[in-house]
Amino acid sequence: MRIARFVVDSDPLYGVVEDQKVHVLAGDPFFQGIKPTGQSHELDDVRLVAPIIPRSKVVAFGRTYRKHAEELGNQVPAEPIMFLKPNTSVVGHNEPVTLPSFSDEISFEGELAVVIGRICKDVPAEKVPEVVFGYTAANDLTARDAQRTDLQWGRAKGFDGSCPLGPWIETELDDPDNVGIVTRLNGQVRQDGGTNELIWSVNELVARASEAFTLLPGDVILTGTPAGVGEVREGESIEIEIEGIGTLRSVFRR
C-alpha cells in the first residue's frame, strides 16, 4: 500500500495511491489507521508533499556502504556512524531545494528511508518489522565543504531542505535488504546500487538507532548511500528511484 501526503487547494491530506488515483483518508494514518473517506482525486491533479514530517527526528547513518566510504577516501567504520537531521530539513517530491549560501559543494546521496510506525526503544533486529510503518526514498544532501571543516555534521547534513523524502510511503516492501537504488543527475545515471551492498542490514540499522533514541511514530531512519555520489548545482535536478517504491525528484535553486 502506498500512503501519500498531498495538497488539494490549500489543506494537506493523506491518501492511498492506487491506479493513478489517490483515495483520501480520514485523518492521520499514523494515529487513526487507514480509514478511506470514499473521496478520490486523479494523481496528476494533486500536489504531492513530503509523505511525513517527523514530529521528532530523522536519524541518519553514514558510511554503511563500503564502496561509498572508499570513494570519499574514508575507512569503513567498525560501527555505523549515526547523526541527526532536523525536521526542518524535510521537503517533498518535486519541491524546490534552496542551496545554502554557506556552501559551494552540495552533494546528493540516494538512500532507502525507513518510517517508524509506533513508539519503541531497544528493538532487537529480528523484531524491527513490527515497528516499521513503511519505506520511502530519501536524498541525504550534504555540504561537503562544511563536512570537511566542521567538527560535527549538523550544519553539513541538516540545513533546510537537506532531506527530500517521497514520493510516498510504501508499507509493503518484500525484502528491504535487496532493493535497487538508482540516482540520476539531469537524467544521467550516477548511482546504481542496492541495499544488498549494505555492511549492516536495514533491520540492524533501525535496531542501532533504537538503542540510542526512543523512536516515535513518524521518525525516519536513513540507511546510507551506495557509491557514485556527486555535486548538484543550481538549475539541476536529481531523481532517486528505489525498486518497489517509486521515484523522488528534486530541483535546486539559489
C-alpha positions as CSV (number, residue, x, y, z in Angstrom):
1,M,0.0,0.0,0.0
2,R,1.3,3.5,-0.9
3,I,0.4,6.2,1.5
4,A,0.8,9.8,0.2
5,R,0.5,13.2,1.7
6,F,-0.8,15.7,-0.7
7,V,-2.4,19.1,-1.2
8,V,-5.7,20.0,-2.9
9,D,-6.5,23.7,-2.8
10,S,-4.6,24.5,0.4
11,D,-5.1,21.8,3.0
12,P,-2.7,18.8,3.3
13,L,-4.4,15.4,3.3
14,Y,-3.4,11.7,3.4
15,G,-4.4,9.2,0.8
16,V,-3.8,5.7,-0.7
17,V,-2.2,5.8,-4.1
18,E,-3.7,3.2,-6.5
19,D,-4.2,3.1,-10.3
20,Q,-3.1,6.7,-10.8
21,K,-5.7,7.9,-8.2
22,V,-5.2,9.0,-4.6
23,H,-8.0,7.9,-2.3
24,V,-8.5,10.3,0.6
25,L,-8.1,9.0,4.1
26,A,-9.8,10.4,7.2
27,G,-7.1,11.9,9.4
28,D,-3.5,10.9,10.0
29,P,-3.0,7.2,9.3
30,F,-0.1,7.1,11.9
31,F,-2.6,7.7,14.7
32,Q,-6.1,6.9,13.2
33,G,-5.4,4.0,10.9
34,I,-6.3,3.5,7.3
35,K,-9.9,4.9,7.0
36,P,-11.0,5.8,3.5
37,T,-13.5,8.6,3.1
38,G,-14.8,7.5,-0.3
39,Q,-13.4,10.6,-2.0
40,S,-10.6,10.3,-4.6
41,H,-8.6,12.5,-6.9
42,E,-6.6,11.9,-10.1
43,L,-2.9,11.6,-9.0
44,D,-2.0,14.2,-11.7
45,D,-4.4,16.7,-10.2
46,V,-2.8,16.9,-6.7
47,R,0.5,18.2,-5.4
48,L,2.5,15.6,-3.5
49,V,4.3,16.9,-0.5
50,A,6.7,15.1,2.0
51,P,4.9,11.9,2.9
52,I,5.8,12.5,6.6
53,I,7.1,15.5,8.5
54,P,8.8,13.8,11.5
55,R,7.4,15.1,14.8
56,S,10.7,14.2,16.4
57,K,13.7,13.4,14.3
58,V,15.5,12.0,11.2
59,V,18.1,9.5,12.3
60,A,20.7,9.0,9.6
61,F,23.6,6.6,9.1
62,G,26.8,7.3,7.2
63,R,29.4,5.0,5.6
64,T,27.2,2.0,5.6
65,Y,28.3,1.0,2.1
66,R,31.9,0.0,1.7
67,K,32.4,1.5,-1.8
68,H,30.9,4.8,-0.8
69,A,33.3,5.1,2.1
70,E,36.2,4.3,-0.2
71,E,35.2,6.8,-2.9
72,L,35.4,9.6,-0.3
73,G,38.8,8.4,1.0
74,N,37.3,7.1,4.3
75,Q,37.9,3.9,6.1
76,V,34.9,1.6,6.7
77,P,33.9,2.3,10.4
78,A,33.8,-0.6,12.9
79,E,30.3,0.7,13.9
80,P,27.8,2.7,11.7
81,I,28.1,6.4,12.0
82,M,24.9,8.0,13.3
83,F,23.8,11.6,13.1
84,L,20.5,13.6,13.2
85,K,18.8,15.8,10.7
86,P,16.1,18.2,12.0
87,N,12.5,18.0,10.7
88,T,13.1,21.4,9.0
89,S,15.4,19.6,6.6
90,V,12.5,17.7,5.1
91,V,10.9,18.6,1.8
92,G,8.7,16.6,-0.6
93,H,8.7,15.3,-4.1
94,N,9.2,17.9,-6.8
95,E,9.6,20.7,-4.2
96,P,12.5,23.1,-4.9
97,V,15.6,22.9,-2.6
98,T,17.4,26.2,-1.9
99,L,21.1,25.6,-1.9
100,P,22.6,27.0,1.3
101,S,24.6,30.2,1.0
102,F,27.4,28.9,3.2
103,S,28.4,26.0,0.8
104,D,29.6,25.7,-2.8
105,E,29.8,21.9,-2.7
106,I,26.4,20.2,-2.2
107,S,26.4,16.5,-2.9
108,F,23.5,14.2,-3.5
109,E,23.1,10.8,-1.8
110,G,20.2,8.5,-2.8
111,E,19.0,6.3,0.1
112,L,16.3,4.0,1.3
113,A,14.5,5.5,4.3
114,V,12.5,3.6,6.9
115,V,9.5,5.2,8.6
116,I,8.7,4.2,12.1
117,G,5.1,3.3,12.9
118,R,5.0,3.2,16.8
119,I,6.9,4.2,19.8
120,C,9.8,1.9,20.6
121,K,13.1,1.5,22.3
122,D,15.9,-1.1,22.3
123,V,14.3,-3.1,19.5
124,P,16.1,-6.4,18.6
125,A,16.9,-6.6,14.9
126,E,14.5,-9.5,14.3
127,K,11.6,-7.5,15.7
128,V,12.2,-4.3,13.7
129,P,9.5,-5.2,11.1
130,E,6.9,-4.9,13.9
131,V,7.7,-1.2,14.5
132,V,8.0,-0.2,10.8
133,F,5.2,1.7,9.1
134,G,6.8,1.7,5.7
135,Y,9.6,2.8,3.4
136,T,10.3,5.8,1.2
137,A,13.1,7.3,-0.9
138,A,15.4,9.9,0.5
139,N,18.2,12.3,-0.6
140,D,20.7,12.9,2.2
141,L,22.0,16.2,0.8
142,T,25.4,17.1,2.2
143,A,27.6,20.3,2.2
144,R,30.9,18.5,1.6
145,D,33.0,21.6,2.3
146,A,31.3,22.2,5.7
147,Q,31.5,18.5,6.4
148,R,35.3,18.7,6.0
149,T,35.8,21.8,8.1
150,D,33.2,21.4,10.9
151,L,33.9,19.1,13.9
152,Q,30.3,17.7,13.7
153,W,27.9,17.2,10.7
154,G,25.0,19.2,12.0
155,R,25.4,22.1,9.5
156,A,26.6,20.0,6.6
157,K,23.8,17.5,6.8
158,G,21.0,19.4,8.5
159,F,20.4,22.6,6.5
160,D,16.9,23.5,5.4
161,G,15.8,21.2,2.5
162,S,18.7,18.7,3.0
163,C,16.3,15.8,3.4
164,P,13.9,15.3,0.4
165,L,11.5,12.4,1.0
166,G,8.9,10.8,-1.2
167,P,7.1,10.5,-3.3
168,W,5.0,8.3,-0.9
169,I,5.4,5.7,1.8
170,E,5.3,2.1,0.7
171,T,4.0,0.0,3.5
172,E,4.8,-3.4,2.0
173,L,8.4,-4.0,0.8
174,D,9.2,-7.7,0.3
175,D,12.9,-7.5,1.1
176,P,14.3,-4.2,2.3
177,D,17.8,-5.7,2.1
178,N,17.5,-6.4,-1.6
179,V,16.1,-3.3,-3.4
180,G,17.8,-1.4,-6.1
181,I,18.8,2.3,-5.8
182,V,19.3,4.4,-8.9
183,T,20.1,8.1,-8.8
184,R,20.0,10.3,-11.9
185,L,21.5,13.8,-12.2
186,N,19.7,15.6,-15.0
187,G,18.6,12.2,-16.4
188,Q,22.1,10.6,-16.3
189,V,22.7,7.7,-14.0
190,R,25.2,8.5,-11.3
191,Q,24.4,5.9,-8.6
192,D,23.3,2.3,-9.5
193,G,23.5,0.1,-6.4
194,G,21.2,-1.5,-3.9
195,T,20.7,-2.4,-0.2
196,N,22.2,-5.8,-0.8
197,E,25.6,-3.9,-0.6
198,L,24.9,-2.7,2.9
199,I,27.5,-3.6,5.6
200,W,24.7,-3.8,8.2
201,S,21.2,-4.9,7.3
202,V,18.3,-2.4,7.3
203,N,16.9,-4.1,10.4
204,E,20.3,-3.9,12.2
205,L,20.5,-0.1,11.5
206,V,17.0,0.5,12.8
207,A,17.9,-1.5,15.9
208,R,21.0,0.5,16.4
209,A,19.0,3.8,16.2
210,S,16.6,2.4,18.8
211,E,19.4,1.7,21.2
212,A,20.4,5.4,21.1
213,F,17.0,7.0,20.9
214,T,13.4,6.4,21.7
215,L,11.8,6.2,18.3
216,L,8.4,7.8,17.8
217,P,5.7,7.3,15.1
218,G,6.8,9.2,12.0
219,D,10.5,9.2,12.8
220,V,12.6,8.5,9.7
221,I,15.8,6.4,9.5
222,L,18.1,7.0,6.6
223,T,20.2,3.8,5.8
224,G,23.1,5.3,3.9
225,T,24.1,5.6,0.3
226,P,25.8,3.5,-2.3
227,A,28.8,4.7,-4.3
228,G,28.5,7.3,-7.1
229,V,27.7,10.5,-5.2
230,G,28.5,13.8,-6.8
231,E,27.7,17.5,-6.7
232,V,24.4,19.2,-7.7
233,R,24.2,22.8,-8.8
234,E,21.5,25.5,-9.3
235,G,19.1,24.6,-12.0
236,E,19.8,20.9,-11.9
237,S,17.5,18.0,-11.0
238,I,18.0,14.8,-9.1
239,E,15.8,11.7,-9.4
240,I,16.2,8.8,-6.9
241,E,14.4,5.6,-8.0
242,I,14.0,2.9,-5.4
243,E,12.8,-0.5,-6.5
244,G,9.3,-1.3,-5.2
245,I,8.7,2.3,-4.1
246,G,9.0,4.9,-6.8
247,T,10.9,7.9,-7.9
248,L,11.7,11.0,-5.8
249,R,12.5,14.1,-7.8
250,S,14.2,17.3,-6.5
251,V,15.1,20.6,-8.3
252,F,17.7,23.1,-7.0
253,R,17.9,26.8,-6.9
254,R,19.9,29.6,-5.2
